[in-house]
Amino acid sequence: MHRYPYVSISLGLAIEREPTVGIVYNPFTQTLYSAIKGQGAYLNQTTKLPLSPPTPLETLNTCLVAVEWGSDRSGNDFKVKSETFKKLAATKENGGGMVHGLRSFGSAALNLCGVASGGLDIYWEAGCWAWDVCAGWVILKEAGGMVVDANPGNWNPEVEGQRYLAVRGGEGQKEIIEEFWSLVDGAFEVGT
């Protein structure tokens, strides 16, 4: 619609609600991400993900973060997103994370693959569906990344939970997740 080529076909298979097989294909860039649980994640079937050895995750001010507004722009969940985006961007002196950058690309599947490849450090969203994230989830996990709940405290989210915080591989994952969670302003109601 907008001629922005950040779209994909995303096919995921979950077995007993655990993402197990994932294929994400962008037909405009001819980029194919794929993974099978226990067998690694790949770009265009030959290049193992992540694309380079992961550097340690130090603090949010060194992180490139993908976020999405979603289609529901009212109520509690919109307020949580707006206030959290503001905190992520604010300086540390003003109680923020001073993230290196915030990006909104429009595709949950490709955002997860961007984190898996190492081009993005973090992806945070609420309101998307299992079919938006299942394939990217297994690709990210096979590349050494983690998926936790977008609401603070839940280290084991469900694929159909509609709230996701994804972090690339690298030393310091737990600490960066906790730092991110400390800036979440409120709690998402979606998925409850």
Secondary structure, DSSP 4 states (H G I P E B T S, - for coil): --------EEEEEEETTEEEEEEEEETTTTEEEEEETTS-EEETTTEESSSSPPPP---GGG-EEEE---S--SHHHHHHHHHHHHHHHS-GGGT----SEEE--S-HHHHHHHHHHTS-SEEEEES--HHHHHHHHHHHHHTT-EEE-SSTT-SS--TTSSEEEEE-SSTTHHHHHHHHHTT--S---TT-
